[in-house]
Every structure is written in C-alpha cells, then in structure tokens.
Amino acid sequence: MFDLDKWQEIFNTISKNKLRTFLTGFSVAWGIFMLVLLLGSGYGLENGVRKDFEGDAVNYISVNPGVTSLAYKGMKPGRRLEFTNDERVTLHAMPYVEMSSSRTRVWRNNMLSYGSEYGTFDIFAISPEYRYVESLSVNEGRWLNDIDLHDYRKVVVLGRLAYEALFKGKPAVGEYITLADVPFRVVGIFDDPGNDRDLQRAYIPISTAQRVFNLGNNINNVCIMLGDAGVAESQEVVEEIKATLSEQLIFNPEDQRALFIFNSIENYRKFMNLFASIRLFIWVIGIGTIIAGIVGVSNIMMIVVKERTKEIGVRKALGATPASIVALILHESVLITSVAGYLGLVAGVGLLELVSKSLPDVDYFANPEINIGVAIGATLILILSGAMAGYMPAKRAASVKPVVALRDE
C-alpha cells in the first residue's frame, strides 16, 4: 500500500542533502551510461562485421591453385598449379557438399560498352550456382542457368552499378552490349548486399568464356557449398580437399602454398566467438562500474543511518517495527539507484541513437544499439542493486536499540 508520509519523508531527507545525493546518483548513472555505450559499441562492431558477411554466404569453401614450394614425387618446387573443369567435378563429390561453382576472371579486356557509353568493369565467367556464394538477388530479368552453360550462350548479367553506368536508367534486359569486344545479350540485373565493388561486375557463363576467349577447360577457382555443416565438418572437408587434389595434381599435401583455401564457416565462427568474448568483457567492465556506484550508495546510506540514529531510536520507542525501519532505508536506496540508473540508461540510449543516425558509412561498424532485452535487464539490475545497497545499512538501523539510539549525540 502506498504510504505518502513515508515518501514525503524520503524526499525531505534527499532535499536536505542535494549535493551528496547528486554525487551518489551520478556514480550509478555513469556506470549504466558506460555499460550502455560499451554494449552499443560492441553490437555496432558485430553489426558491421555481419553486414560485411552479408555480401557472401557463410557456409562455403573457396579453393584456388597456387605455386608449389616443396618437391614431391620427382616434381620440383615452383610449379604453378592449374585447375580445370575436372577439379570442380572432384570437389563436388566431397562429403557434405550440396553444390559447387567454378569462377574464372576474364583478363583479356575489361571494357564494356553500350552505344556511346562505356566503362571498365570486372568480368567473371561462372557457373550458375555461384549466385549462392555471393548471396546475389536478381532485380530485373533472370540469372544465368544450365541451358546458357550447355548451349554456350553469349549472355551476361550486370551488376546494378554497371547497369546504371551503361544504360543510364533505360531498359537493359534483351539489349546487346560489347563485352571484351564480343557482343553479349543482357539477360538480368543483379544486386549484392556486399560492397559497391561487387556491383560493378558482369557475369557470363563459364563454358562460353572458355570457348570464346580460348581458355580451354581451365578455371581459376572452385567454391563448394556445405549446407549446415559446422566448423569441424568444414575442417574435415579441407583436409579431404588437400589429400585428394594432391594426388590429382601431384603436390605435397603439406605444402602450404600449393592451394589457397578460404573456409568461410571457420572464419565466420571465429568472428562470432570473438564478439561473444567482447560482450562478456563489456559486461564484466560494465557490471564492475555499476558495483562501484552501488558501493557508493551503500556507504552513503550508512552515513544516513548514522546521522538519523536518534530519530530511529525515537521511532522504535514509539512502536515502529524493524520491518518498517528496513523498508524506509531500502525505499530511499532503491529510489536513488533507480532514478539515477534510469537517467543513465536514457542518456546512453539517446547518445547511441544520435551516433547511429549521424554515423557515416564505415566498414566493420554499423547501427550501434542495445536491444530491449538488455535495457530491461539493466533496469532489473538497477532495482536489485538498489535493494542490495540499502540492505546492510537498513539491517543495521533495524538492530539499533532505542536506549542506545537515544543516548547518541
């Protein structure tokens, strides 16, 4: 039941010690403020990294040939390895593999032109499955398909920025552009959640590139998608890749320079584990800062009890119960910590919102924020901390004997 007299007494006590109450509350508010800022910054880093990963799948392994650095079975070091369509077939048969894709960069001429418009863009020859590696979405038209691959069609899918540079907003699907001095028909426009560099690309069928640009059956890279495989399974696949290709291409499986393998599953998990550790560290620092403020509140409440010893004795002599004395001290402690903590919470969230809106587009940092669950958790911590800060002083006040308290000077 709401006791107006008790709260009036609490506010009267606080008003008589404005500076002391302000400094005590400030220490609590500062602790929550710093916790919110640290957590928000941690989430900002995590959001930035997640945003960077959005440009690619997180369940693939990319394999590129390198140059041997070790002699093996009569072969001297320094031999440049080359992948062909056979290597894609081999890797596709690996355990846990759901799909595979080859990719080759066309270096001969990177010039694209349409009418009087032209520009230099990255041209990649791929198999249709590659869209899942880059997490691409088609805005207009369609993506490359198996019929394009089988029939060696001269078709191209343009990135959004490449399309805008060449067509200036005019319809592009069905039109012909000149790609590396060869006419190709535009069949689609794609978007990529990654960076702008990925949107300045043109993709053509790998089979067409091999025939038109005299690449034989050579490819530069093979990507394999592992579905729901975890880190342990992906590492097992990597070892299988080294063992199998070492026999097929004749190189030492322990040669670190023979193959360049990027394991996105392992890389993504490392980042997530890193951010889990950062969040734990932030909570430890933040809670430590809050505890320092709570200790200050507890000390102040001890002083309050000391100053009001005679008053408490009079109360007990007039029949006040220990529970009512404890409640009086606890209410004051909870009030100070809750109000100060709430102000610190609001200030921290407000600053994060301001920074989030005014923050320029930078790599590895985006949308610093805290979620509602964390805010509610911080509020509950404040209430609990306020009660803990006032408990010992309240217990001491309740144990004061009226006779002793009345003698206090």
Buried (B, 14 or more C-beta within 10 A) or exposed (E): EEEEEBEEBBEEBBEEBEEEBBEBBBBBBBBBBBBBBBBBBBBBBBBBBBBBBEBBBBBBBBBBBBEBBBBBEEBEBEBEBEBBBEBBEBBBEBEBBBBBBBBBBBEBBBBBEBEEEBBEBBBBBBBBBBBBBBBBEBEBBBBBEEEBBEEEBBBBBBBBBBBBBBBEEEEBBEBEBBBBEBEBEBBBBBBBBBEEEBBBBBBBBBBBBBBBBEBEBBBBBBBBBBEEBBBEBBBBBBEBBBEBBBEEBBBBBEBEBBBEBBBBBBBBBEBBEEBEEBBEEBBEBBBEBBBEBBEBBBEBBBEBBEEBBBBBBBBBEEEBEBEBBBBBBBBBBBBBBBBBBBBBBBBBBEBBEEBBEEEEEEEEBBBBBBEEEBBEEBBEBBEEBBBBBBBBBBBBBBEBEBEEBBEBE
